[in-house]
Amino acid sequence: MVNLITEFPEIEIKQNEPLSNYTYTHTGGPADWLAFPKNVNEVQQLVTFAGTNQLPLTVLGNASNLIVRDGGIAGLTLILTRMNQITVNDNDVTAQAGAAYINTTIVARDHGLTGLEFAAGIPGSIGGAVFMNAGAYGGETKFALSKATVLLPDGTVKEFTNEELDFGYRHSSIQENHGVVLDATFSLQPGDQDEIAAKMDELNARRAAKQPLDLPSCGSVFKRPTGYYAGKLIHDAGLQGYTSGGAQVSTKHAGFIVNIDHGTATDYVNVIHHVQETVKKKFGVSLQTEVRIIGRDK
């Protein structure tokens, strides 16, 4: 049996580590192996090792729009948050995959660059943002991103243009090619720093007023159905406050599920299924999850 801790002594690696310590929901079973690479070379080593030894590989960032099932994750899981450098070159901001999207918007603001204000409150990492084409308040990652560096499963590193990433609603080509985002570059425009800051403050105030930021959650749970708003459908179905175990449809914003009392991933999934079934029955609308649900059933 492989022992990754002795195989890679220079990388922090934990065995049977509860992922509830890292997810925004505070839920999730253990990762067989959990590694925290600090640079691209370490990511390449780990990905190559997993492929050679037929270890399942999972890559996480901030784990903010994610539910890890209570059985945890098999094989090797990487958390990239230690790869968090952000650099500025003229009007381009390049952020490593583990950098927080929020921090990237702050760097852009501090350099008087406009185009990322919409992301001021998005809690995910840059890698996750590219993977999901994260967006808010009418903005999407695809509107600002010019290119991304990706490690492909065969070990090659390729630079993808915006067009090659095939962005769609909560979609990028990374979801099909199973690559690992290493960094992303945003091409922005010079702007007035005070105006940029004011816009970010306004969006963050709107977010705080409407969303249950005081409780653990997995962010926006459902994709927006064509012609509808998921939160309104859930509200109109009378589901706000619906609870299973320790997970509850937020009474502040029906599009969120919050952890109110030591909830488990199973509680979250049960609430999601009940919401989907009820909304389908009442309105004939099928709600698709935006949140990723991964891992083993317990």
GUVEXDO-448773 format. One record per atom (N, C-alpha, C): x negated, y, z negated; residue in one letter. Coordinates in pm, whole numbers, padded with zeros to 5 digits, always signed. Atoms other than C-alpha are relative to their C-alpha. Layout:
<tivexs>
XYZa/...
</tivexs>
This chain:
<tivexs>
-00084-00120+00000m/+00000+00000+00000m/-00088+00125+00000m/+00080-00121-00009v/-00134+00343+00095v/+00017+00084-00126v/-00005-00094+00111n/-00219+00589-00179n/-00048+00135+00054n/+00036-00126-00063l/-00209+00939-00034l/-00078+00091-00093l/+00072-00085+00094i/-00343+01096-00352i/-00150-00025+00009i/+00142+00031-00016t/-00675+00914-00315t/-00045+00020+00144t/+00033-00017-00141e/-00662+00937+00067e/-00033+00146+00032e/+00020-00143-00027f/-00644+01318+00060f/-00022+00075-00133f/+00023-00059+00133p/-00805+01434-00268p/+00001+00153+00001p/+00007-00146-00006e/-00834+01795-00143e/+00138+00065+00014e/-00137-00051-00016i/-00455+01828-00093i/+00082-00040-00121i/-00088+00037+00111e/-00207+01845-00378e/+00112-00090+00053e/-00102+00098-00041i/+00014+01537-00338i/+00058-00062-00126i/-00068+00060+00113k/+00271+01403-00581k/+00078-00123+00047k/-00073+00123-00032q/+00430+01058-00589q/+00131-00003-00079q/-00133+00010+00063n/+00801+01002-00662n/+00040+00130-00070n/-00027-00132+00056e/+00847+01374-00717e/+00144+00042+00028e/-00140-00041-00021p/+01210+01494-00772p/+00007+00127+00085p/-00011-00116-00088l/+01303+01730-00491l/+00095+00105-00057l/-00085-00098+00069s/+01555+01896-00723s/-00084+00114-00058s/+00089-00106+00049n/+01252+02093-00845n/-00028+00107+00106n/+00039-00088-00110y/+01225+02261-00504y/+00118+00052+00083y/-00114-00041-00081t/+01572+02288-00347t/+00078+00111-00067t/-00080-00110+00054y/+01794+02594-00386y/+00124-00049-00073y/-00116+00054+00070t/+02081+02370-00497t/-00037-00061-00134t/+00050+00070+00120h/+01865+02220-00776h/+00049-00146-00002h/-00039+00140-00011t/+01967+01877-00648t/-00099-00072+00093t/+00082+00079-00091g/+01794+01594-00464g/-00086-00101-00073g/+00080+00106+00058g/+01625+01266-00543g/-00148+00014+00031g/+00146-00012-00013p/+01252+01191-00533p/-00050-00020+00142p/+00077+00028-00122a/+01017+01212-00238a/-00100-00110-00033a/+00101+00103+00023d/+00806+00898-00207d/-00137+00064-00019d/+00123-00078+00007w/+00510+01128-00138w/+00034+00144+00038w/-00027-00141-00028l/+00525+01508-00152l/-00133+00073+00004l/+00129-00065-00021a/+00234+01706-00010a/+00018+00150+00024a/-00002-00146-00012f/+00154+02079-00018f/-00123+00046+00079f/+00115-00043-00080p/-00085+02150+00272p/-00017+00151-00005p/+00031-00143+00011k/-00261+02486+00261k/-00035+00064+00134k/+00040-00055-00129n/-00359+02523+00627n/+00036-00096+00112n/-00038+00079-00118v/-00306+02392+00980v/-00076-00131+00005v/+00080+00123-00005n/-00591+02141+00956n/+00058-00107-00092n/-00057+00098+00093e/-00433+01977+00651e/+00133-00053+00051e/-00126+00047-00059v/-00094+01962+00824v/-00030-00103+00108v/+00036+00094-00107q/-00256+01794+01125q/-00047-00133-00057q/+00048+00124+00063q/-00433+01541+00902q/+00117-00084-00052q/-00112+00072+00061l/-00113+01450+00720l/+00095-00055+00106l/-00091+00045-00106v/+00102+01430+01034v/-00061-00118+00075v/+00069+00109-00069t/-00159+01212+01207t/+00000-00127-00085t/+00002+00115+00090f/-00187+00986+00903f/+00137-00066-00005f/-00135+00055+00005a/+00190+00946+00884a/+00032-00077+00126a/-00026+00069-00126g/+00209+00855+01251g/-00076-00130+00012g/+00085+00120-00009t/-00079+00608+01234t/+00050-00110-00092t/-00043+00098+00100n/+00064+00437+00925n/+00152-00021-00001n/-00145+00018-00016q/+00427+00452+01041q/+00077+00043-00126q/-00070-00058+00114l/+00529+00664+00744l/+00104+00100+00052l/-00096-00104-00036p/+00852+00857+00793p/-00050+00136-00047p/+00051-00133+00031l/+00772+01230+00797l/+00115+00100-00004l/-00099-00107+00015t/+00991+01516+00672t/-00074+00128-00035t/+00066-00129+00025v/+00891+01883+00676v/+00102+00098-00056v/-00087-00096+00066l/+01046+02140+00443l/-00070+00135-00013l/+00052-00132+00034g/+01005+02511+00389g/+00051+00037-00138g/-00054-00043+00129n/+01197+02693+00117n/+00115-00088-00048n/-00110+00092+00037a/+01469+02421+00117a/+00123+00077-00048a/-00110-00086+00042s/+01733+02693+00099s/+00131-00034+00068s/-00122+00036-00073n/+01981+02572+00363n/-00001-00151+00023n/+00031+00142-00006l/+01937+02206+00279l/+00062-00072-00119l/-00040+00089+00108i/+02089+01924+00077i/-00080-00129+00015i/+00072+00127+00002v/+01862+01632-00013v/+00085-00098-00081v/-00084+00097+00070r/+02068+01326-00104r/-00069-00054-00125r/+00050+00040+00132d/+02029+01174-00449d/-00098-00116+00006d/+00098+00107-00014g/+01828+00879-00317g/-00138+00049+00039g/+00130-00056-00034g/+01548+01114-00217g/-00038-00023+00146g/+00048+00007-00137i/+01334+01099+00096i/-00112-00104+00010i/+00100+00104-00023a/+01135+00801+00224a/-00124+00058+00068a/+00121-00036-00071g/+00776+00830+00338g/-00065+00125-00055g/+00077-00119+00034l/+00585+01158+00340l/+00081+00125+00026l/-00067-00128-00015t/+00743+01497+00281t/-00103+00111-00018t/+00089-00115+00009l/+00553+01820+00346l/+00081+00122-00040l/-00055-00132+00030i/+00639+02151+00182i/-00107+00102+00040i/+00099-00086-00064l/+00469+02430+00376l/-00013+00138-00064l/-00005-00135+00056t/+00521+02724+00140t/-00136+00057-00040t/+00134-00053+00029r/+00147+02752+00068r/-00067+00056+00126r/+00045-00062-00126m/+00095+02843+00434m/+00088+00124+00021m/-00091-00115+00008n/+00235+03191+00384n/-00063+00133+00041n/+00065-00124-00042q/+00001+03443+00546q/+00086+00074+00103q/-00071-00087-00095i/+00158+03737+00732i/-00099+00105+00047i/+00094-00098-00056t/-00049+03953+00966t/+00072+00089+00100t/-00059-00098-00092v/+00027+04261+01176v/-00104+00042+00101v/+00086-00044-00108n/-00126+04346+01513n/+00082+00090+00091n/-00082-00098-00072d/+00013+04665+01664d/+00147-00018-00039d/-00142+00015+00029n/+00387+04594+01693n/+00040-00146-00024n/-00028+00143+00021d/+00356+04217+01644d/-00025-00039-00145d/+00016+00056+00135v/+00411+04050+01307v/-00004-00152+00015v/+00013+00146-00006t/+00285+03691+01284t/+00001-00056-00142t/-00015+00059+00132a/+00391+03481+00988a/-00017-00151+00009a/+00014+00145+00005q/+00286+03128+00898q/+00134-00063-00041q/-00129+00068+00016a/+00561+02867+00870a/+00055+00007-00141a/-00046+00001+00138g/+00575+02872+00491g/+00027+00136-00059g/-00027-00134+00050a/+00602+03248+00458a/+00150+00020-00015a/-00142-00028+00019a/+00934+03368+00323a/+00045+00102+00105a/-00055-00094-00097y/+01152+03540+00582y/+00014+00138-00063y/-00018-00128+00070i/+01229+03809+00323i/-00133+00075-00007i/+00131-00067+00008n/+00857+03881+00273n/-00045+00051+00136n/+00037-00043-00135t/+00808+03901+00649t/+00072+00130+00037t/-00073-00124-00029t/+01079+04167+00676t/-00058+00116-00081t/+00060-00106+00082i/+00912+04362+00394i/-00130+00050+00063i/+00123-00039-00068v/+00578+04358+00576v/+00032+00085+00123v/-00040-00079-00118a/+00750+04479+00894a/+00045+00139-00042a/-00046-00130+00051r/+00922+04756+00698r/-00117+00088-00040r/+00112-00078+00051d/+00598+04865+00533d/-00092+00050+00110d/+00077-00046-00116h/+00438+04898+00877h/+00086+00082+00096h/-00087-00083-00083g/+00730+05099+01012g/+00046-00069+00127g/-00043+00076-00118l/+00844+04824+01249l/+00143-00047-00019l/-00142+00033+00007t/+01212+04770+01324t/+00034-00119+00088t/-00044+00116-00076g/+01391+04458+01446g/+00027-00121-00086g/-00021+00113+00091l/+01394+04229+01144l/+00089+00035-00119l/-00079-00041+00115e/+01625+04423+00914e/+00111-00100-00033e/-00109+00095+00022f/+01904+04166+00960f/-00039-00114-00093f/+00048+00116+00076a/+01686+03904+00787a/-00046+00037-00140a/+00053-00049+00127a/+01613+04112+00476a/+00040-00087-00119a/-00046+00080+00113g/+01811+03876+00253g/+00005-00149+00029g/-00003+00143-00033i/+01770+03541+00432i/-00107-00072-00083i/+00094+00057+00096p/+01607+03316+00169p/-00093-00108+00055p/+00078+00110-00055g/+01450+03062+00405g/-00142+00039+00037g/+00136-00021-00048s/+01097+03022+00537s/+00002+00031+00148s/+00012-00030-00143i/+00975+03127+00880i/+00019-00127+00083i/-00016+00126-00074g/+00949+02763+00993g/+00145-00041+00008g/-00142+00033+00001g/+01307+02697+00888g/+00081+00095+00086g/-00072-00100-00079a/+01421+03020+01053a/-00012-00028+00149a/+00019+00035-00141v/+01271+02915+01385v/+00078-00128+00033v/-00067+00129-00021f/+01403+02559+01353f/+00151+00019+00018f/-00146-00017+00002m/+01760+02682+01285m/+00048+00124+00073m/-00037-00132-00053n/+01752+03018+01467n/+00086+00073-00103n/-00072-00063+00111a/+01853+03171+01136a/+00044+00141+00037a/-00052-00133-00028g/+02063+03484+01148g/+00094+00049-00108g/-00095-00062+00093a/+02283+03723+00954a/+00036+00137+00053a/-00046-00135-00030y/+02485+04040+01005y/-00024+00038+00147y/+00010-00028-00143g/+02482+04015+01384g/-00137-00019+00060g/+00134+00024-00051g/+02110+03946+01412g/-00035-00147-00001g/+00048+00138-00005e/+01937+03622+01504e/-00150+00002+00021e/+00145+00010-00015t/+01577+03509+01494t/-00042+00016+00146t/+00036-00003-00142k/+01577+03472+01872k/-00010+00141+00056k/+00002-00137-00052f/+01632+03846+01919f/-00136+00067-00022f/+00126-00066+00034a/+01295+03933+01763a/-00123-00085+00029a/+00115+00089-00014l/+01073+03627+01810l/-00051-00003+00144l/+00059+00008-00134s/+00831+03625+02103s/-00064-00136+00027s/+00063+00130-00020k/+00647+03297+02045k/-00017-00070-00134k/+00025+00079+00120a/+00584+03018+01797a/-00104-00107+00032a/+00099+00107-00014t/+00296+02776+01747t/+00056-00124-00068t/-00067+00122+00047v/+00414+02418+01707v/-00096-00118+00012v/+00073+00127-00004l/+00240+02091+01618l/+00097-00108+00044l/-00088+00102-00055l/+00398+01820+01830l/-00034-00137-00059l/+00023+00132+00061p/+00436+01457+01716p/-00123-00074+00051p/+00118+00070-00053d/+00151+01343+01944d/-00131+00064-00047d/+00119-00062+00057g/-00088+01570+01753g/-00048+00124+00072g/+00041-00119-00073t/-00117+01846+02012t/+00069+00124-00057t/-00055-00129+00043v/-00063+02211+01923v/+00035+00080+00124v/-00046-00073-00118k/+00142+02412+02171k/+00066+00130-00042k/-00068-00128+00021e/+00254+02772+02188e/+00127+00002+00085e/-00129-00004-00068f/+00623+02798+02275f/+00046+00145+00014f/-00060-00132-00018t/+00773+03111+02426t/+00143-00001-00055t/-00139-00012+00043n/+01112+03240+02318n/+00090-00087+00089n/-00084+00076-00093e/+01265+03084+02630e/-00017-00150-00020e/+00025+00143+00017e/+01100+02746+02570e/+00060-00054-00129e/-00061+00045+00125l/+01246+02734+02220l/+00150-00023+00015l/-00138+00034-00035d/+01591+02719+02383d/+00096+00032-00116d/-00082-00039+00114f/+01759+02912+02104f/+00149+00001+00033f/-00145-00009-00006g/+02132+02875+02047g/+00050+00027-00140g/-00056-00024+00132y/+02367+02914+01755y/-00049-00109-00097y/+00063+00090+00099r/+02171+02756+01464r/-00071-00117+00068r/+00067+00105-00078h/+01968+02565+01723h/-00129+00051+00061h/+00120-00022-00081s/+01618+02550+01870s/-00046-00135+00054s/+00050+00124-00060s/+01433+02295+02082s/-00082-00082-00098s/+00076+00074+00102i/+01231+02200+01771i/+00085-00114-00056i/-00088+00104+00054q/+01534+02000+01661q/-00002-00126+00087q/+00009+00116-00089e/+01486+01774+01964e/-00142-00052+00013e/+00137+00049-00023n/+01108+01763+02005n/-00071-00042-00129n/+00050+00046+00130h/+01052+01699+01631h/-00140+00055-00031h/+00126-00065+00031g/+00759+01939+01619g/+00002+00064-00138g/+00014-00072+00127v/+00630+02119+01311v/-00041+00143+00033v/+00034-00140-00023v/+00639+02498+01332v/-00116+00038-00090v/+00117-00042+00077l/+00302+02639+01225l/+00002+00150-00027l/-00016-00143+00021d/+00363+03010+01276d/+00093+00056+00107d/-00088-00067-00095a/+00585+03257+01458a/-00041+00146+00011a/+00032-00140-00024t/+00523+03598+01613t/+00125+00075+00042t/-00114-00086-00030f/+00787+03871+01618f/-00051+00128+00065f/+00037-00123-00069s/+00753+04154+01868s/+00105+00106-00033s/-00091-00099+00055l/+00906+04460+01705l/-00025+00137+00063l/+00010-00135-00053q/+00948+04830+01777q/-00034+00098-00113q/+00026-00102+00102p/+00811+05133+01593p/+00131+00067-00041p/-00120-00065+00050g/+01076+05290+01373g/-00031+00086-00120g/+00016-00083+00118d/+01130+05525+01085d/+00007-00087-00125d/+00008+00091+00115q/+01023+05349+00765q/+00115+00021-00098q/-00110-00026+00093d/+01287+05519+00551d/+00132-00055+00053d/-00124+00053-00060e/+01564+05426+00795e/+00002-00152-00005e/+00010+00147+00006i/+01441+05066+00809i/+00031-00047-00142i/-00022+00037+00141a/+01434+05048+00428a/+00146+00019-00039a/-00140-00026+00034a/+01781+05202+00402a/+00091-00107+00058a/-00081+00105-00062k/+01924+04946+00645k/-00015-00131-00076k/+00022+00123+00076m/+01765+04657+00454m/+00071+00007-00135m/-00068-00016+00129d/+01896+04794+00125d/+00151-00014+00015d/-00144+00008-00025e/+02243+04829+00274e/+00044-00145+00019e/-00037+00140-00025l/+02250+04469+00399l/-00014-00084-00125l/+00018+00076+00124n/+02116+04335+00070n/+00111+00033-00100n/-00111-00036+00089a/+02382+04529-00120a/+00129-00069+00044a/-00118+00070-00052r/+02652+04384+00107r/-00006-00148-00035r/+00018+00142+00033r/+02510+04036+00050r/+00029-00025-00148r/-00019+00017+00144a/+02502+04080-00327a/+00146+00016-00040a/-00140-00025+00034a/+02860+04209-00330a/+00090-00116+00040a/-00089+00103-00056k/+03001+03918-00130k/-00042-00142-00034k/+00049+00137+00013q/+02782+03616-00199q/-00035-00034-00145q/+00028+00043+00138p/+02731+03411-00520p/-00149-00021-00025p/+00145+00010+00010l/+02362+03489-00555l/-00047-00039-00140l/+00038+00030+00138d/+02369+03423-00929d/+00004-00149-00032d/-00011+00144+00024l/+02428+03048-00890l/-00077-00076+00109l/+00068+00080-00102p/+02231+02773-00713p/+00098-00038+00112p/-00083+00039-00114s/+02366+02709-00362s/-00090-00040+00115s/+00077+00036-00120c/+02260+02585-00020c/+00026+00100+00111c/-00027-00101-00102g/+02355+02908+00154g/+00132-00027+00070g/-00122+00018-00078s/+02621+02919+00422s/+00012-00147+00040s/-00012+00146-00016v/+02755+02562+00440v/+00042-00039+00140v/-00059+00041-00127f/+02949+02559+00766f/-00033+00099+00112f/+00013-00085-00118k/+02891+02689+01116k/+00131+00074+00025k/-00120-00078-00033r/+03130+02951+01244r/+00074-00068+00115r/-00076+00062-00109p/+03405+02774+01445p/+00042+00106+00102p/-00038-00094-00105t/+03489+02938+01776t/+00139+00058-00029t/-00128-00067+00023g/+03760+03195+01715g/+00042+00012-00144g/-00037-00001+00143y/+03757+03158+01336y/-00121+00039-00085y/+00106-00013+00101y/+03555+03228+01023y/+00020-00113-00100y/-00010+00116+00089a/+03478+02924+00808a/+00050+00041-00138a/-00038-00043+00134g/+03509+03116+00483g/+00148+00032-00011g/-00142-00035+00003k/+03854+03249+00570k/+00088-00124+00009k/-00075+00124-00010l/+03979+02906+00672l/+00002-00072-00135l/+00009+00068+00129i/+03858+02761+00343i/+00082+00074-00106i/-00079-00081+00092h/+04011+03049+00148h/+00150-00021+00024h/-00143+00014-00034d/+04344+03019+00335d/+00052-00140-00031d/-00040+00136+00035a/+04346+02646+00263a/+00013-00019-00151a/-00015+00005+00146g/+04347+02728-00109g/-00110-00079-00069g/+00107+00086+00051l/+04012+02561-00168l/-00101+00071-00090l/+00094-00067+00088q/+03827+02830-00358q/+00017-00049-00143q/-00004+00056+00134g/+03738+02688-00696g/+00011-00151-00003g/-00006+00148-00002y/+03775+02327-00578y/-00134-00055-00050y/+00120+00051+00066t/+03527+02124-00784t/-00005-00152+00006t/+00026+00143+00012s/+03376+01779-00764s/-00128-00015-00081s/+00118+00006+00087g/+03139+01694-01049g/-00043+00140-00038g/+00052-00133+00033g/+02919+01999-01090g/-00008+00094+00118g/+00003-00085-00120a/+02964+02140-00736a/+00137+00061+00024a/-00127-00071-00013q/+03230+02399-00661q/-00001+00092+00121q/-00018-00103-00103v/+03360+02601-00366v/+00001+00134-00072v/+00018-00126+00073s/+03253+02948-00475s/+00130+00081-00005s/-00116-00087+00015t/+03528+03170-00611t/-00030+00140+00051t/+00038-00131-00052k/+03332+03469-00479k/-00002+00003+00151k/+00007+00010-00147h/+03280+03352-00119h/+00025-00146+00037h/-00043+00137-00027a/+03458+03045+00015a/-00094-00076+00092a/+00094+00067-00088g/+03179+02971+00262g/-00119-00060-00071g/+00113+00049+00079f/+02943+02877-00022f/+00048-00106-00098f/-00024+00098+00105i/+02927+02577-00253i/-00110+00019-00103i/+00095-00033+00106v/+02761+02646-00587v/-00011-00113-00101v/+00026+00099+00105n/+02610+02430-00857n/+00035+00065-00134n/-00046-00066+00122i/+02803+02522-01172i/-00033-00077-00127i/+00027+00077+00121d/+02710+02238-01406d/-00074-00130+00032d/+00085+00117-00025h/+02421+02004-01325h/+00057-00088+00112h/-00054+00074-00114g/+02578+01907-00993g/-00106-00083+00069g/+00090+00086-00077t/+02426+01636-00777t/+00024+00022+00149t/-00019-00008-00144a/+02380+01613-00403a/+00129-00072+00040a/-00124+00072-00028t/+02664+01360-00403t/+00121+00088-00027t/-00108-00095+00027d/+02888+01623-00564d/+00015+00098+00116d/-00003-00094-00112y/+02795+01866-00287y/+00064-00064+00123y/-00052+00069-00119v/+02865+01614-00013v/+00149-00030-00015v/-00143+00026+00024n/+03198+01521-00172n/+00084+00125+00022n/-00072-00126-00021v/+03304+01887-00175v/+00006+00033+00148v/+00004-00028-00144i/+03195+01930+00186i/+00104-00085+00075i/-00095+00089-00068h/+03398+01628+00300h/+00144+00038-00031h/-00137-00040+00037h/+03706+01741+00108h/+00040+00128+00073h/-00028-00124-00072v/+03684+02088+00262v/+00026-00029+00147v/-00019+00033-00142q/+03644+01945+00612q/+00135-00067+00024q/-00127+00073-00018e/+03940+01709+00570e/+00121+00092-00020e/-00114-00088+00030t/+04167+01977+00421t/+00020+00103+00110t/-00010-00101-00105v/+04089+02243+00681v/+00047-00063+00131v/-00044+00070-00120k/+04133+01991+00962k/+00150-00030-00007k/-00141+00035+00018k/+04469+01882+00821k/+00090+00123+00007k/-00084-00119+00007k/+04600+02234+00760k/-00002+00082+00129k/+00015-00093-00112f/+04465+02420+01063f/-00045-00066+00130f/+00045+00068-00122g/+04343+02156+01310g/-00139+00042+00045g/+00134-00047-00034v/+03992+02303+01299v/-00104-00091-00065v/+00107+00085+00053s/+03685+02082+01259s/-00119+00087-00040s/+00115-00076+00049l/+03422+02247+01043l/-00126-00085+00011l/+00129+00067-00013q/+03066+02150+01133q/-00098+00062-00099q/+00093-00052+00099t/+02794+02180+00872t/-00115+00075+00065t/+00122-00073-00034e/+02525+02442+00912e/-00114-00052-00087e/+00100+00053+00091v/+02341+02310+00609v/-00046-00138+00048v/+00053+00132-00036r/+02113+02013+00683r/+00015-00092-00121r/-00015+00101+00106i/+02190+01700+00480i/-00092-00116+00037i/+00101+00099-00034i/+01895+01461+00469i/-00026-00093-00118i/+00042+00089+00107g/+01756+01171+00271g/+00087-00124-00014g/-00062+00129+00025r/+01874+00841+00129r/+00118+00015-00096r/-00105+00010+00100d/+02202+00767-00045d/-00056-00076-00121d/+00054+00063+00121k/+02140+00664-00403k/+00047-00145-00011k/
</tivexs>
